[in-house]
Amino acid sequence: MRSIMVLRSILFFLLSTLTLFGQTRTVTELHRGWRFQKGNFKDAALPSFDDSNWEEVTVPHDWAIYGPFDKEIDKQTVAITQNGEQTATEKTGRTGSLPFTGTGWYRTNFEVPEYSEDKKVLLLFEGAMSEPQVYLNGKKIGEWAYGYSYFYFDITAFLKNGKNTLAVELSNKEFSSRWYPGAGLYRNVSLIVKDKQSIDQWGTFITTPIATQEEAKINIKTMVSGNNLKLITTVFDKAGNQITQDSTAVAYNNQFDQNLKVEKPNLWSPENPYLYTAVSRLYSGNELKDEVTTKFGIRSISYSAETGFQLNGETRKFKGVCLHHDLGPLGTAVNKAALRRQMKILKDLGCDAIRSSHNMPSFEQLELADEMGFMFLAESFDEWKKPKVENGYNRFFDEYAEKDVVNLVRATRNHPSIVMWSAGNEVPDQYGSAGVKRARWLQDLFHREDPTRPVTVGMDQVKNTMESGFGAILDIPGLNYRVHLYEDAYDKFPQGFILGSETASTVSSRGIYKFPVEKASMKQYPDFQSSSYDLEYCSWSNLPEDDFILQDDKPWVIGEFVWTGFDYLGEPTPYDKSWPSRSSYFGMIDLAGIPKDRYYLYRSRWNTQQETLHLLPHWNWEGREGEKTPVFVYTSYDSAELFINGKSQGIQTKNDATPQTRYRLMWNDVIYEPGTLKVVALDAKGNPVAEKEVKTAGKPYALKLNADRTTLNADGKDLSFVTVSVVDKVGNPCPTATNQLKFKVTGNGSYRAACNGDATSLELFHEPTMQLFSGKLVVLVQSDTKPGTIKLKVSGTNLKTAILDLNSASIN
């Protein structure tokens, strides 16, 4: 039996790889061999142009992440209306203070594999920031506008035998974004070679109109080019076993429509992210013309006033986060290892949903959401016709909005993780009848391309949308903040439920604690940090507990997407008038990917499978002896007892006296003395069930390295994220250490970047040195293309050097 299963798996692998390497179709990623230069260059599109002095880069590539940080880059005098500002003031750091503006050129040469006259060749761009002008062999083959959109060109007529020269001009205007957009070919570029009689690009659409534990109906619509063709579709389970097949030679308007039955299916969910595979083979007579492999999930979704949101017939509430598309020290250059690390951290949090804010998600992020189990709110635009920023998407809306929606939906609609679309975020078009018409038009576009999923818009002008009818026409009314208007919106809108499409915007800096400990809006300090006691928020926003109460007490609130899961480059509120400050404070997790205290507040609610017991602040407070130093505990337990050097500080139990005491345990009158801070969690009978300690550390003595992965794929792209921390002589973490460190990587890998999570740091990510922030930072080590060992050495003045061995292997 085992040998049969192995054979089936081998056959399945061979069938799957035909999509990439078989005779019918090849997909070649144009990753290496690019030349890049920033600036305007006459004749740069011509094959004869000399680019030998240009920088050699790999794609995906973000030219701006290498800096330097400069306040003049994005200095603006503006009133941010989304934040309720009435008077224009000077802002810095709004787009990360990185040099993303201007023009850049990319050039590469390629040959077309297996090309002949009966072939069709497509050039696919998954993201180009921005306004790309694309040239092949000196001739312009096309252009696009939106930097977040996926698009492709049929380049068959422009090709020649042998070497072909591809050139791409990208232009980023100032005042074109509200956050760091990145710059360059920041997602993959691919060459697709197939038969002229073939399955159309993004031409397969798989839905599961019936999905129960007993049976599933799989509907597959396939658009093709050519006549007198036959389509055979085979469905395989996760182990590679064939479970059903259908053959048809009947097409209407070049579309095949197949229905296949699966008995006792494995239903996709965040808890069971089970994926099936459909292999579609297109024949002319007995000749195989094309083959496409599509992963999909079997699942049902529904939204109603009676049941709220249901996945597979079960009501649940979204435990979601919003994510911008940058990857911290990598900038916007997409990297699957970095995304996987992000999503593993979110899994531990108990998060089950992601909103791509405020743009199209990468293909890699959606693939991981399918595989790892995240529901996805795929967003499209931050602007429609009315501008938020001078050179934003408003310039392109009339010409491109429909094309961008079509490409978003067709490219991603087979991902089971996507459970709704978003047509926009906080668009100024919420005012007036014209905006209502635009909302309806966009929603109808999404419905035309995908009748199976609902559409939302993140609304911040809630009173206006209640009066204009804007919110009433949406499938799902999404409220950004405005917790005080939830009841009114529920009464006014006809849908019978509300989604927290953007919530909280609480601010904090990892490991930084401010006194006195008090609730505050837009609080600022001389060091440009925010307190990690998690009681500070923005003028338009609120604390986490305000949303927790709505989620817990209102059945008609169907979940939330917290702003944000991770910190991101740009929007350094509340310090957007201060310098240096160049990244956000909103994240539960900092820019380096290290959890802040607030992470554990959400984890105590969201992760129902594991205990949470987290103690704050740190206990190194030289000079505060004898002063009140409040202690908070974020825990999944209801009660706990606190001790200082063995002396009880009393028992606290969660209660409804205030929003904070309902979800946190707080000892507000603790007097600081050095030593050991310990919390003991208690069960319902008062028995100890778990404990945590925080100790006062001595002087920094040694470095400690902890890698998220020790074996990397030798593909030249894989990454290991190594957390570097400082300990004293007996191994206690030093939470206030700020030592300057140096990094050296040898062997079959290279130093990629470092990040310490400090929003005020102006150190460049790619330089092999950085200062610790609150005792920690993260080093990124990248594999090369040859297997072997990689050695990371981290050193610092008066610190014991640390060395970590990693392994690079041929995994794929």
Buried (B, 14 or more C-beta within 10 A) or exposed (E): EEEEEEEBBEBBEEBBEBBEEBEBBBBBEBBEEBBBBBEEBEEBBBBEBEBEEBEEBBBBBBBBBBBEBBBEBBBBEBEBEBBEBEEEEEBBBBBBBBBBBBBBBBBBBBEBEEBEEEBBBBBBBBBBBBBBBBBBBBEEBBEBBBBBBBBBBBBBEBBEEEEBBBBBBBBBBBBBBBBBBBBBBBBBBBBBBBBEBBBBBBBBBBBBEBBBEEEBBBBBEBBBBBEEBBBBBBBBBEEBBBBBEBEBEEBEEBEBBBEBBBEEBBBBBBEEBBBBBBBBBBBBEEEBBBBBBBBBBBBBBEBEEEBBBBBBEEBBBBBBBBBBBBBBBBBBBBBBBBBBBBBBBBBBBBBBBBBBBBBBBBBBBBBBBBBBBBBBBBBBBBBBBBBBBEBBBBBBBEEBBBBBBBBBBBBBBBBBBBBBBBBBBBBBBBBBEEBBEBBBBBBEBBBEBBEBBBBBBBBBBBEBBBEBBBBBBBBBBBBBBBBEBBEEBBEBBEBBBBBBBBBBBBBBBBBBBBBEBEEBBBBBBEEBBBBBBBBBBBEBBBBBBBBBBBBBEBEBBBBBBBBBBBBBBBBBBBBBBBBBBBBBBBBBBBBBBBBBBBBBBBBBBBBEEEEBBBBBBBBBBEEBEEEEBBBBBBBBBBBBBBBBEEEEBEBBEBEEEEBBBBBBBBBEEBEBBBBBBBBBBBEEEEEEBBBBEBBBBEEBBBBBBEBBBEBBBBBBBBBBBBBBBBBBEEEBBBBBBBBEBBBEBEBBBBBBBBBBBBBBBBBBBBBBEBBBBBBBBBBBBBBBEEBBEBBBBBBBEEBBEBEBEBBBBEEE
